[in-house]
Amino acid sequence: MIPYAGPMTAVTGFVGVVLSAALAVGTAAPASAEPDTAGYVAMLEIAGLIDHDGDRCNMVNGLCHGQFEDGPSAIPTGTWVCEQIEQGRSQDSITYDLSHGEGLMPSSYNAPVIYDAATAFLC
């Protein structure tokens, strides 16, 4: 996880604990298995990154952070993370592109969560 101070610290800490627990009990997909898209989407759900009210804005401390429209729409971003890892890109580089690139949700709030969920369940 990328260390940073901000409103997401509690959530990323929680997501990290959940991911660690999942890996410890073997519920995450092994490297040679098929991607666990349900686990990936569940982690994004826990972090509030999946929209359920039609407002693709997750308000945190008065700031809008984008959300995926639904679980299936989140999967291409996670797959992109895995492709970038396979090309040898660093975590910092990938999360920077997630948070500063044009597209769905340019937010440093969401990028580390998306990266962690993708690496735990899809890559």
DSSP file (Angstrom, degrees, kcal/mol; ACC not computed):
  #  RESIDUE AA STRUCTURE BP1 BP2  ACC     N-H-->O    O-->H-N    N-H-->O    O-->H-N    TCO  KAPPA ALPHA  PHI   PSI    X-CA   Y-CA   Z-CA
    1    1 A M              0   0    0      0, 0.0   112,-0.0     0, 0.0    90,-0.0   0.000 360.0 360.0 360.0 138.6    0.0    0.0    0.0
    2    2 A I        -     0   0    0     89,-0.1     2,-0.4     1,-0.1     0, 0.0  -0.638 360.0-125.0 -75.5 125.1    1.3    3.5   -0.8
    3    3 A P        +     0   0    0      0, 0.0     2,-0.3     0, 0.0    -1,-0.1  -0.574  49.3 143.6 -73.2 129.0    1.7    5.4    2.4
    4    4 A Y        -     0   0    0     -2,-0.4     2,-0.5     2,-0.1    -2,-0.0  -0.975  45.6-122.1-157.4 156.8   -0.2    8.7    2.4
    5    5 A A        +     0   0    0     -2,-0.3     3,-0.0     3,-0.0     0, 0.0  -0.889  58.0 100.8-104.2 132.6   -2.1   10.8    4.8
    6    6 A G  S >  S-     0   0    0     -2,-0.5     3,-1.7     1,-0.0     4,-0.2  -0.975  83.0 -66.1 172.8-178.9   -5.7   11.6    4.0
    7    7 A P  T 3  S+     0   0    0      0, 0.0     3,-0.4     0, 0.0     4,-0.4   0.678 121.2  61.7 -65.8 -17.5   -9.3   10.8    4.7
    8    8 A M  T 3> S+     0   0    0      1,-0.2     4,-3.3     2,-0.1     5,-0.4   0.511  73.0  98.7 -87.2  -3.9   -9.0    7.3    3.1
    9    9 A T  H <> S+     0   0    0     -3,-1.7     4,-2.3     1,-0.2    -1,-0.2   0.882  84.3  46.6 -53.9 -44.7   -6.4    6.1    5.7
   10   10 A A  H  > S+     0   0    0     -3,-0.4     4,-2.2    -4,-0.2    -1,-0.2   0.913 115.8  45.5 -65.0 -42.0   -9.0    4.2    7.8
   11   11 A V  H  > S+     0   0    0     -4,-0.4     4,-3.3     2,-0.2     5,-0.2   0.933 113.8  47.3 -68.7 -45.1  -10.6    2.6    4.8
   12   12 A T  H  X S+     0   0    0     -4,-3.3     4,-2.6     1,-0.2    -1,-0.2   0.887 112.3  51.4 -65.3 -35.6   -7.3    1.6    3.1
   13   13 A G  H  X S+     0   0    0     -4,-2.3     4,-2.1    -5,-0.4    -1,-0.2   0.923 112.4  46.1 -62.2 -43.2   -6.1    0.2    6.5
   14   14 A F  H  X S+     0   0    0     -4,-2.2     4,-2.7     2,-0.2    -2,-0.2   0.924 112.3  49.8 -64.4 -45.4   -9.4   -1.7    6.7
   15   15 A V  H  X S+     0   0    0     -4,-3.3     4,-3.1     1,-0.2     5,-0.2   0.906 110.0  52.3 -60.4 -41.0   -9.1   -3.0    3.1
   16   16 A G  H  X S+     0   0    0     -4,-2.6     4,-2.6    -5,-0.2    -1,-0.2   0.903 110.0  48.0 -61.5 -41.4   -5.5   -4.0    3.9
   17   17 A V  H  X S+     0   0    0     -4,-2.1     4,-2.5     2,-0.2    -2,-0.2   0.924 113.4  47.3 -64.6 -44.2   -6.6   -6.0    6.9
   18   18 A V  H  X S+     0   0    0     -4,-2.7     4,-2.7     2,-0.2    -2,-0.2   0.922 113.1  48.6 -63.5 -44.0   -9.4   -7.6    4.9
   19   19 A L  H  X S+     0   0    0     -4,-3.1     4,-2.5     2,-0.2    -2,-0.2   0.915 111.8  49.6 -62.5 -42.1   -7.0   -8.5    2.0
   20   20 A S  H  X S+     0   0    0     -4,-2.6     4,-2.3    -5,-0.2    -2,-0.2   0.915 112.1  47.7 -62.5 -42.5   -4.5   -9.9    4.5
   21   21 A A  H  X S+     0   0    0     -4,-2.5     4,-1.8     2,-0.2    -2,-0.2   0.908 111.3  50.9 -65.1 -41.4   -7.1  -12.0    6.1
   22   22 A A  H  X>S+     0   0    0     -4,-2.7     5,-2.4     1,-0.2     6,-0.8   0.916 112.4  46.2 -62.7 -42.8   -8.4  -13.2    2.8
   23   23 A L  H ><5S+     0   0    0     -4,-2.5     3,-0.6     1,-0.2    -1,-0.2   0.878 109.3  56.0 -67.1 -36.5   -4.9  -14.2    1.7
   24   24 A A  H 3<5S+     0   0    0     -4,-2.3    -1,-0.2     1,-0.2    -2,-0.2   0.855 112.6  40.4 -65.0 -35.2   -4.2  -15.9    5.0
   25   25 A V  H 3<5S-     0   0    0     -4,-1.8    -1,-0.2    -5,-0.1    -2,-0.2   0.449 114.9-114.8 -95.5   0.4   -7.2  -18.2    4.7
   26   26 A G  T <<5S+     0   0    0     -4,-0.6    -3,-0.2    -3,-0.6    -4,-0.1   0.732  76.5 127.3  81.0  21.8   -6.7  -18.8    1.0
   27   27 A T      < +     0   0    0     -5,-2.4    -4,-0.2    -6,-0.2     2,-0.2   0.693  51.6  86.2 -85.8 -17.2   -9.8  -17.1   -0.3
   28   28 A A  S    S-     0   0    0     -6,-0.8    93,-0.1    -9,-0.1    94,-0.0  -0.497  95.4 -93.7 -78.7 153.3   -7.9  -14.9   -2.8
   29   29 A A        -     0   0    0     91,-0.2    -1,-0.1    -2,-0.2     7,-0.1  -0.468  38.7-122.9 -69.3 130.6   -7.1  -16.4   -6.2
   30   30 A P    >   -     0   0    0      0, 0.0     3,-1.6     0, 0.0    -1,-0.1  -0.290  32.0-101.7 -64.7 160.7   -3.7  -18.0   -6.4
   31   31 A A  T 3  S+     0   0    0      1,-0.3    -2,-0.1     4,-0.0    90,-0.0   0.805 122.4  45.7 -57.1 -32.3   -1.4  -16.6   -9.1
   32   32 A S  T 3  S+     0   0    0      2,-0.1    -1,-0.3     3,-0.0     2,-0.1   0.529  99.9  86.9 -91.4  -5.1   -2.1  -19.5  -11.4
   33   33 A A  S <  S-     0   0    0     -3,-1.6     3,-0.1     1,-0.2    -4,-0.0  -0.333  91.8 -80.6 -88.3 171.7   -5.9  -19.6  -11.0
   34   34 A E        -     0   0    0      1,-0.1    -1,-0.2    -2,-0.1    -2,-0.1  -0.358  61.6 -86.7 -65.1 151.1   -8.5  -17.6  -12.8
   35   35 A P        -     0   0    0      0, 0.0     2,-1.1     0, 0.0    87,-0.2  -0.303  33.3-130.6 -59.4 144.6   -9.0  -14.0  -11.6
   36   36 A D     >  +     0   0    0     85,-3.4     4,-2.1     1,-0.2     5,-0.1  -0.710  34.3 169.6 -98.2  80.9  -11.4  -13.6   -8.7
   37   37 A T  H  > S+     0   0    0     -2,-1.1     4,-2.6     1,-0.2     5,-0.2   0.843  75.2  56.6 -65.4 -32.4  -13.5  -10.8  -10.1
   38   38 A A  H  > S+     0   0    0      2,-0.2     4,-2.3     1,-0.2    -1,-0.2   0.908 108.2  47.2 -64.8 -40.9  -16.1  -11.2   -7.2
   39   39 A G  H  > S+     0   0    0      2,-0.2     4,-2.1     1,-0.2    -2,-0.2   0.902 112.0  50.9 -65.6 -41.4  -13.4  -10.7   -4.6
   40   40 A Y  H  X S+     0   0    0     -4,-2.1     4,-1.9     2,-0.2    -2,-0.2   0.944 112.8  44.7 -60.1 -50.0  -12.1   -7.6   -6.5
   41   41 A V  H  X S+     0   0    0     -4,-2.6     4,-2.4     1,-0.2    -1,-0.2   0.885 110.2  55.9 -64.2 -38.5  -15.5   -6.1   -6.7
   42   42 A A  H  X S+     0   0    0     -4,-2.3     4,-2.4     1,-0.2    -1,-0.2   0.898 106.5  50.3 -61.1 -40.5  -16.2   -6.9   -3.1
   43   43 A M  H  X S+     0   0    0     -4,-2.1     4,-1.6     1,-0.2    -1,-0.2   0.897 111.0  48.5 -65.3 -39.0  -13.1   -5.0   -2.0
   44   44 A L  H  <>S+     0   0    0     -4,-1.9     5,-3.0     2,-0.2     6,-0.4   0.873 109.4  53.9 -67.6 -35.7  -14.2   -2.0   -4.0
   45   45 A E  H ><5S+     0   0    0     -4,-2.4     3,-1.7     3,-0.2     5,-0.2   0.941 106.7  51.1 -59.5 -48.4  -17.6   -2.2   -2.5
   46   46 A I  H 3<5S+     0   0    0     -4,-2.4    -1,-0.2     1,-0.3    -2,-0.2   0.870 110.2  49.9 -58.1 -37.8  -16.1   -2.2    1.0
   47   47 A A  T 3<5S-     0   0    0     -4,-1.6    -1,-0.3    -5,-0.2    -2,-0.2   0.474 117.3-113.3 -82.3  -1.6  -14.1    1.0    0.1
   48   48 A G  T < 5S+     0   0    0     -3,-1.7    -3,-0.2    -4,-0.3    -2,-0.1   0.773  78.4 127.7  77.8  26.3  -17.3    2.7   -1.3
   49   49 A L      < +     0   0    0     -5,-3.0    19,-3.2    -8,-0.1     2,-0.5   0.363  49.7  79.7 -99.9   5.6  -16.0    2.7   -4.9
   50   50 A I  B    S-a   68   0A   0     -6,-0.4    19,-0.2    17,-0.2     2,-0.2  -0.963  79.4-129.3-113.7 126.9  -19.1    1.1   -6.4
   51   51 A D        +     0   0    0     17,-3.0    20,-0.1    -2,-0.5     5,-0.1  -0.473  35.0 161.8 -76.1 140.3  -22.1    3.4   -7.1
   52   52 A H  S    S+     0   0    0      3,-0.2    -1,-0.1    -2,-0.2     4,-0.1   0.398  71.3  52.2-131.6  -5.9  -25.6    2.3   -5.8
   53   53 A D  S    S-     0   0    0      2,-0.3     3,-0.1     0, 0.0    -2,-0.0   0.316 106.3-107.7-118.9   8.7  -27.5    5.6   -5.8
   54   54 A G  S    S+     0   0    0      1,-0.2     2,-0.7    15,-0.2    -3,-0.0   0.378  92.8 106.0  81.4  -6.4  -27.0    6.9   -9.3
   55   55 A D        -     0   0    0      2,-0.1     2,-1.0     1,-0.1    -2,-0.3  -0.913  60.0-157.3-106.3 105.9  -24.7    9.6   -8.1
   56   56 A R        +     0   0    0     -2,-0.7    11,-1.3    -5,-0.1     2,-0.5   0.045  63.2 101.8 -77.6  32.9  -21.2    8.6   -9.0
   57   57 A C  E     -B   66   0B   0     -2,-1.0     2,-0.8     9,-0.2     9,-0.2  -0.970  56.0-161.7-121.3 117.9  -19.8   10.7   -6.3
   58   58 A N  E     -B   65   0B   0      7,-3.5     7,-1.5    -2,-0.5     2,-0.4  -0.875  21.9-143.5 -96.7 107.2  -18.6    9.2   -3.0
   59   59 A M  E     +B   64   0B   0     -2,-0.8     2,-0.4     5,-0.2     5,-0.2  -0.599  26.0 171.5 -79.7 124.3  -18.5   12.1   -0.6
   60   60 A V  E >  S-B   63   0B   0      3,-2.5     3,-1.9    -2,-0.4   -52,-0.1  -0.978  73.6 -19.4-133.3 118.0  -15.6   12.0    1.9
   61   61 A N  T 3  S-     0   0    0     -2,-0.4     3,-0.1     1,-0.3    -1,-0.1   0.877 128.3 -52.1  50.3  42.3  -14.9   15.0    4.1
   62   62 A G  T 3  S+     0   0    0      1,-0.2     2,-0.4     0, 0.0    -1,-0.3   0.486 115.8 113.2  78.5   3.0  -16.9   17.2    1.7
   63   63 A L  E <   -B   60   0B   0     -3,-1.9    -3,-2.5    -5,-0.1     2,-0.5  -0.892  65.3-126.4-111.7 140.3  -14.9   16.1   -1.4
   64   64 A C  E     -B   59   0B   0     -2,-0.4     2,-0.4    -5,-0.2    -5,-0.2  -0.703  24.0-173.9 -84.8 126.9  -16.3   14.1   -4.3
   65   65 A H  E     -B   58   0B   0     -7,-1.5    -7,-3.5    -2,-0.5    42,-0.1  -0.991  29.3-112.8-120.2 128.9  -14.4   10.9   -5.1
   66   66 A G  E     -B   57   0B   0     -2,-0.4     2,-0.3    -9,-0.2    -9,-0.2  -0.106  27.9-157.5 -63.1 155.0  -15.6    9.0   -8.2
   67   67 A Q        -     0   0    0    -11,-1.3   -17,-0.2    37,-0.1     2,-0.2  -0.919  23.8-105.7-127.5 154.5  -17.2    5.6   -8.2
   68   68 A F  B     -a   50   0A   0    -19,-3.2   -17,-3.0    -2,-0.3     3,-0.1  -0.537  31.0-122.3 -73.4 148.2  -17.6    2.9  -10.7
   69   69 A E  S    S-     0   0    0     -2,-0.2     2,-0.3   -19,-0.2   -15,-0.2   0.891  83.3 -29.3 -59.4 -40.8  -21.1    2.6  -12.2
   70   70 A D  S  > S-     0   0    0      1,-0.1     4,-0.7   -21,-0.1     3,-0.2  -0.935  76.5 -78.5-162.8 179.0  -21.3   -1.0  -11.0
   71   71 A G  H >> S+     0   0    0     -2,-0.3     3,-1.5     1,-0.2     4,-0.8   0.932 123.2  50.8 -57.7 -51.2  -19.1   -4.0  -10.4
   72   72 A P  H >4 S+     0   0    0      0, 0.0     3,-0.6     0, 0.0    -1,-0.2   0.846 105.6  56.8 -59.3 -32.9  -18.7   -5.1  -14.0
   73   73 A S  H 34 S+     0   0    0      1,-0.2     4,-0.3    -3,-0.2    -2,-0.2   0.684 102.5  57.4 -72.8 -14.5  -17.6   -1.6  -15.0
   74   74 A A  H XX S+     0   0    0     -3,-1.5     4,-1.6    -4,-0.7     3,-0.5   0.723  88.2  76.5 -83.2 -23.2  -14.8   -1.8  -12.4
   75   75 A I  H <X S+     0   0    0     -4,-0.8     4,-2.6    -3,-0.6     5,-0.2   0.870  86.5  56.9 -63.3 -41.5  -13.2   -4.9  -13.9
   76   76 A P  H 3> S+     0   0    0      0, 0.0     4,-2.3     0, 0.0    -1,-0.2   0.873 106.6  51.4 -59.5 -34.1  -11.4   -3.3  -16.9
   77   77 A T  H <> S+     0   0    0     -3,-0.5     4,-2.0    -4,-0.3    -2,-0.2   0.921 111.3  46.8 -67.3 -42.4   -9.6   -0.9  -14.6
   78   78 A G  H  X S+     0   0    0     -4,-1.6     4,-1.9     2,-0.2    -1,-0.2   0.891 112.0  50.8 -63.9 -39.4   -8.4   -3.8  -12.4
   79   79 A T  H  X S+     0   0    0     -4,-2.6     4,-2.3     1,-0.2    -2,-0.2   0.892 107.2  54.0 -64.6 -40.0   -7.4   -5.7  -15.5
   80   80 A W  H  X S+     0   0    0     -4,-2.3     4,-2.3    -5,-0.2    -2,-0.2   0.907 105.2  54.2 -59.7 -42.6   -5.4   -2.7  -16.7
   81   81 A V  H  X S+     0   0    0     -4,-2.0     4,-2.1     1,-0.2    -2,-0.2   0.941 109.2  48.0 -56.5 -48.0   -3.5   -2.6  -13.4
   82   82 A C  H  X S+     0   0    0     -4,-1.9     4,-2.4     1,-0.2    -1,-0.2   0.893 109.7  52.3 -61.8 -40.7   -2.5   -6.3  -13.9
   83   83 A E  H  X S+     0   0    0     -4,-2.3     4,-1.3     1,-0.2    -1,-0.2   0.890 109.1  50.4 -62.4 -38.9   -1.4   -5.6  -17.5
   84   84 A Q  H  <>S+     0   0    0     -4,-2.3     5,-2.2     2,-0.2    -1,-0.2   0.891 109.5  50.4 -67.0 -39.0    0.8   -2.7  -16.2
   85   85 A I  H ><5S+     0   0    0     -4,-2.1     3,-1.9     1,-0.2    -2,-0.2   0.916 107.3  54.0 -62.6 -43.7    2.4   -4.9  -13.6
   86   86 A E  H 3<5S+     0   0    0     -4,-2.4    -1,-0.2     1,-0.3    -2,-0.2   0.799 104.2  56.1 -61.5 -28.5    3.1   -7.5  -16.2
   87   87 A Q  T 3<5S-     0   0    0     -4,-1.3    -1,-0.3    -5,-0.2    -2,-0.2   0.459 123.9-106.3 -82.7  -1.2    4.9   -4.8  -18.3
   88   88 A G  T < 5 +     0   0    0     -3,-1.9    -3,-0.2     1,-0.3    -2,-0.1   0.583  65.2 153.9  91.9  10.5    7.1   -4.2  -15.3
   89   89 A R      < -     0   0    0     -5,-2.2    -1,-0.3     1,-0.1     2,-0.1  -0.429  42.6-115.1 -74.0 149.8    5.6   -0.9  -14.1
   90   90 A S     >  -     0   0    0     -2,-0.1     4,-2.3     1,-0.1     5,-0.2  -0.374  19.3-114.3 -81.1 160.4    6.0    0.1  -10.4
   91   91 A Q  H  > S+     0   0    0      1,-0.2     4,-2.8     2,-0.2     5,-0.3   0.914 117.6  52.6 -58.5 -44.7    3.1    0.5   -8.0
   92   92 A D  H  > S+     0   0    0      1,-0.2     4,-2.0     2,-0.2    -1,-0.2   0.911 110.0  48.0 -59.4 -43.1    3.9    4.2   -7.7
   93   93 A S  H  > S+     0   0    0      2,-0.2     4,-2.1     1,-0.2    -1,-0.2   0.906 113.6  46.8 -65.1 -42.7    3.8    4.7  -11.4
   94   94 A I  H  X S+     0   0    0     -4,-2.3     4,-2.4     2,-0.2    -2,-0.2   0.937 113.6  46.5 -67.6 -46.9    0.5    2.8  -11.8
   95   95 A T  H  X S+     0   0    0     -4,-2.8     4,-2.1     1,-0.2    -1,-0.2   0.841 109.8  55.9 -67.1 -30.6   -1.3    4.5   -8.9
   96   96 A Y  H  X S+     0   0    0     -4,-2.0     4,-2.2    -5,-0.3     5,-0.4   0.952 109.3  45.9 -63.0 -47.4   -0.1    7.9  -10.3
   97   97 A D  H  X S+     0   0    0     -4,-2.1     4,-2.1     1,-0.2    -2,-0.2   0.890 112.0  51.9 -62.9 -38.7   -1.7    7.1  -13.6
   98   98 A L  H  < S+     0   0    0     -4,-2.4     9,-0.5     1,-0.2    -1,-0.2   0.895 118.0  37.6 -62.0 -38.7   -4.9    6.0  -11.9
   99   99 A S  H  < S+     0   0    0     -4,-2.1     9,-0.2     7,-0.2    -2,-0.2   0.684 129.5  28.2 -90.5 -18.2   -5.0    9.2   -9.9
  100  100 A H  H  < S+     0   0    0     -4,-2.2    -3,-0.2    -5,-0.2    -2,-0.2   0.553  96.4  96.8-119.6 -11.9   -3.8   11.7  -12.5
  101  101 A G  S  < S-     0   0    0     -4,-2.1     2,-0.3    -5,-0.4     4,-0.0  -0.273  81.2 -98.0 -76.1 165.3   -4.8   10.2  -15.8
  102  102 A E  S    S+     0   0    0      3,-0.1     2,-0.4     2,-0.0    -1,-0.1  -0.605  80.6  65.3 -79.5 144.1   -7.9   11.1  -17.7
  103  103 A G  S    S-     0   0    0     -2,-0.3    -5,-0.0     1,-0.1    -1,-0.0  -1.000  92.9  -9.2 147.6-146.5  -10.7    8.7  -17.3
  104  104 A L  S    S-     0   0    0     -2,-0.4    -1,-0.1     1,-0.2   -37,-0.1   0.917 122.4  -3.9 -60.0 -56.0  -13.1    7.4  -14.8
  105  105 A M        -     0   0    0     -7,-0.2     2,-1.9   -39,-0.1    -1,-0.2  -0.666  54.3-165.8-148.3  86.6  -11.9    8.7  -11.5
  106  106 A P        +     0   0    0      0, 0.0     2,-0.4     0, 0.0    -7,-0.2  -0.520  44.1 134.7 -73.9  87.5   -8.7   10.7  -11.2
  107  107 A S     >  -     0   0    0     -2,-1.9     4,-1.8    -9,-0.5     3,-0.4  -0.986  53.9-155.5-141.7 126.8   -8.4   10.5   -7.4
  108  108 A S  T  4 S+     0   0    0     -2,-0.4    -1,-0.1    -9,-0.2    -9,-0.1   0.659  99.4  66.5 -71.1 -14.0   -5.4    9.7   -5.2
  109  109 A Y  T  4 S+     0   0    0      1,-0.1     4,-0.3     2,-0.1    -1,-0.2   0.881 110.8  30.8 -68.1 -42.3   -8.1    8.6   -2.7
  110  110 A N  T  > S+     0   0    0     -3,-0.4     4,-2.5    -5,-0.1     3,-0.4   0.778 100.6  79.0 -90.7 -30.4   -9.1    5.7   -4.9
  111  111 A A  H  X S+     0   0    0     -4,-1.8     4,-2.5     1,-0.2     5,-0.2   0.871  94.2  45.9 -55.6 -48.5   -5.9    4.7   -6.7
  112  112 A P  H  > S+     0   0    0      0, 0.0     4,-2.5     0, 0.0    -1,-0.2   0.857 113.5  51.3 -65.1 -31.9   -4.2    2.7   -3.9
  113  113 A V  H  > S+     0   0    0     -3,-0.4     4,-2.5    -4,-0.3     5,-0.2   0.928 111.5  46.5 -68.0 -45.2   -7.4    0.9   -3.1
  114  114 A I  H  X S+     0   0    0     -4,-2.5     4,-2.5     2,-0.2     5,-0.2   0.926 113.7  49.2 -62.1 -45.1   -7.9   -0.1   -6.8
  115  115 A Y  H  X S+     0   0    0     -4,-2.5     4,-2.7    -5,-0.2     5,-0.2   0.943 113.1  46.3 -59.4 -49.6   -4.3   -1.2   -7.1
  116  116 A D  H  X S+     0   0    0     -4,-2.5     4,-1.8     1,-0.2    -2,-0.2   0.903 113.7  47.8 -63.0 -42.2   -4.4   -3.3   -3.9
  117  117 A A  H  X S+     0   0    0     -4,-2.5     4,-2.0     2,-0.2     5,-0.4   0.915 113.3  48.5 -65.2 -42.3   -7.7   -5.0   -4.8
  118  118 A A  H  X>S+     0   0    0     -4,-2.5     4,-2.8    -5,-0.2     5,-1.9   0.935 112.7  46.9 -63.7 -46.2   -6.5   -5.7   -8.4
  119  119 A T  H  <5S+     0   0    0     -4,-2.7    -1,-0.2     1,-0.2    -2,-0.2   0.827 115.4  46.7 -68.3 -29.5   -3.2   -7.2   -7.2
  120  120 A A  H  <5S+     0   0    0     -4,-1.8   -91,-0.2    -5,-0.2    -1,-0.2   0.836 130.7  15.4 -78.8 -32.4   -4.9   -9.3   -4.5
  121  121 A F  H  <5S+     0   0    0     -4,-2.0   -85,-3.4    -5,-0.2    -3,-0.2   0.667 130.2  32.0-120.2 -20.8   -7.7  -10.7   -6.7
  122  122 A L  T  <5       0   0    0     -4,-2.8    -3,-0.2    -5,-0.4    -4,-0.1   0.747 360.0 360.0-112.7 -29.3   -7.1  -10.3  -10.4
  123  123 A C      <       0   0    0     -5,-1.9    -4,-0.1   -87,-0.1    -3,-0.1   0.469 360.0 360.0 -88.2 360.0   -3.3  -10.4  -11.1
